[in-house]
Amino acid sequence: MRLDKYLKVSRLIKRRTVANEACDGGRIVVNGKVARASYDVKEGDIIEINLGQKPLKVKVVAVNEHANKANAAEAYTVIE
């Protein structure tokens, strides 16, 4: 699954266009490298999101094409 779509489906970022712009702006880091929106997300990846005041670091647990509000947070675990 594309990185921008994963960020939207897991509800880490509210809109896919915002996720795409964050990737283009170099604000999303995957496994220590700045990632593009087209990056293919895999289980075990470490994603760092540098938006707003506090950066967020998560580990990908599951990659699901669809998620509802109740189970969206099961797709990742927060680190730090």
C-alpha positions in Angstrom: 0.0 0.0 0.0 1.2 3.5 -0.8 2.5 5.5 2.2 0.0 8.4 1.7 -2.9 6.0 1.6 -1.7 4.1 4.6 -1.4 7.4 6.6 -5.0 8.2 5.7 -6.5 4.7 6.2 -4.8 4.4 9.6 -6.0 7.9 10.5 -2.5 9.1 11.4 -3.2 12.0 8.9 -6.8 13.1 8.3 -6.7 13.6 4.5 -4.7 11.8 1.8 -3.8 15.1 0.1 -2.3 16.4 3.3 -0.4 13.1 3.7 0.9 13.5 0.1 2.0 17.1 0.7 3.8 16.0 4.0 5.7 13.4 2.0 6.6 15.9 -0.7 7.8 18.3 2.0 10.1 15.8 3.6 8.2 15.6 6.8 7.6 11.8 6.7 10.6 9.5 7.5 10.4 5.7 7.1 13.2 3.6 8.6 15.5 6.6 8.9 15.1 7.8 5.3 12.8 10.6 3.9 10.0 8.8 2.1 8.0 9.7 -0.9 4.2 9.2 -1.1 4.6 6.2 -3.4 6.7 4.3 -0.9 5.3 0.7 -0.4 4.5 0.3 3.3 5.3 -3.1 4.9 4.7 -4.5 8.3 7.6 -3.7 10.7 8.4 -0.3 9.1 9.1 2.6 11.5 7.3 5.8 10.4 8.2 9.2 11.9 5.7 12.1 11.2 7.0 15.6 11.8 3.8 17.7 11.7 2.9 20.2 14.3 4.6 20.7 17.7 5.3 17.1 18.6 6.8 14.5 16.2 5.1 11.1 16.2 6.9 7.8 15.8 4.9 4.6 15.0 5.6 1.0 14.0 3.5 -0.6 11.3 1.7 -3.6 12.7 -0.8 -4.3 9.9 -1.5 -3.1 6.4 -5.2 -3.1 5.7 -6.9 -1.7 2.6 -9.9 -0.5 4.5 -10.4 0.4 8.2 -13.2 1.9 10.2 -12.8 4.3 13.0 -12.9 1.6 15.7 -10.0 -0.5 14.3 -7.9 2.1 12.6 -5.5 2.3 15.6 -4.8 -1.4 15.4 -2.7 -0.8 12.3 0.2 0.7 14.2 1.8 1.0 17.7 3.2 4.3 19.0 6.9 4.3 19.9 8.2 6.9 22.4 
